[in-house]
């Protein structure tokens, strides 16, 4: 994974659902766990959500938070 793909993923806005409008990095961990159990959506968004699941699972969100864009 390259740096730009990671930065793009953490700054992607959730386009639907209960947390629409939130940056993927700011999604609650239980929501990402639910997606992991149900299956991530197909395509780029699904890949980004899977990445955010791994970030949360490994406790890396505080390290990546400075990369969030307003």
C-alpha positions as CSV (number, residue, x, y, z in Angstrom):
1,X,0.0,0.0,0.0
2,X,1.3,3.4,-0.9
3,X,1.1,6.5,1.3
4,X,-1.3,8.3,-0.9
5,X,-3.8,5.4,-0.9
6,X,-3.6,5.4,3.0
7,X,-4.1,9.2,3.2
8,X,-7.0,9.0,0.7
9,X,-8.6,6.2,2.7
10,X,-8.5,8.0,6.1
11,X,-9.9,11.2,4.5
12,X,-12.6,9.4,2.6
13,X,-16.1,10.4,3.8
14,X,-18.6,7.7,4.5
15,X,-21.3,8.1,1.8
16,X,-24.2,6.3,3.4
17,X,-25.7,4.9,6.5
18,X,-25.8,5.9,10.1
19,X,-22.4,7.6,9.9
20,X,-22.7,9.3,6.5
21,X,-20.5,12.3,6.3
22,X,-17.9,11.1,8.8
23,X,-14.3,10.5,7.7
24,X,-13.5,6.8,7.6
25,X,-10.8,7.1,10.2
26,X,-13.5,8.5,12.6
27,X,-15.9,5.7,12.2
28,X,-16.5,3.8,15.5
29,X,-14.8,0.4,15.8
30,X,-18.0,-1.6,16.4
31,X,-19.4,-0.3,13.1
32,X,-16.3,-1.5,11.2
33,X,-16.5,-4.9,13.1
34,X,-20.1,-5.2,11.9
35,X,-19.0,-4.6,8.3
36,X,-16.2,-7.1,8.7
37,X,-18.7,-9.7,9.9
38,X,-21.4,-8.9,7.2
39,X,-19.0,-8.3,4.4
40,X,-17.5,-5.0,3.2
41,X,-19.1,-3.4,0.2
42,X,-17.5,-4.2,-3.2
43,X,-15.0,-1.8,-4.8
44,X,-12.8,0.9,-3.5
45,X,-15.0,1.9,-0.5
46,X,-15.0,-1.7,0.7
47,X,-11.2,-1.9,0.5
48,X,-10.9,1.4,2.4
49,X,-13.3,0.2,5.1
50,X,-11.3,-3.0,5.4
51,X,-8.2,-0.9,5.8
52,X,-9.8,1.2,8.5
53,X,-10.9,-2.0,10.3
54,X,-7.2,-3.1,10.4
55,X,-6.1,0.4,11.5
56,X,-8.6,0.3,14.4
57,X,-7.9,-3.4,15.3
58,X,-4.2,-2.5,15.6
59,X,-4.7,0.7,17.5
60,X,-3.1,3.0,14.9
61,X,-5.8,5.7,14.6
62,X,-4.0,8.1,16.9
63,X,-0.8,7.8,14.8
64,X,-2.8,8.5,11.6
65,X,-5.1,11.3,13.0
66,X,-2.6,14.1,12.1
67,X,-3.1,13.2,8.4
68,X,-6.8,14.1,8.5
69,X,-7.7,17.0,6.3
70,X,-10.5,19.4,7.2
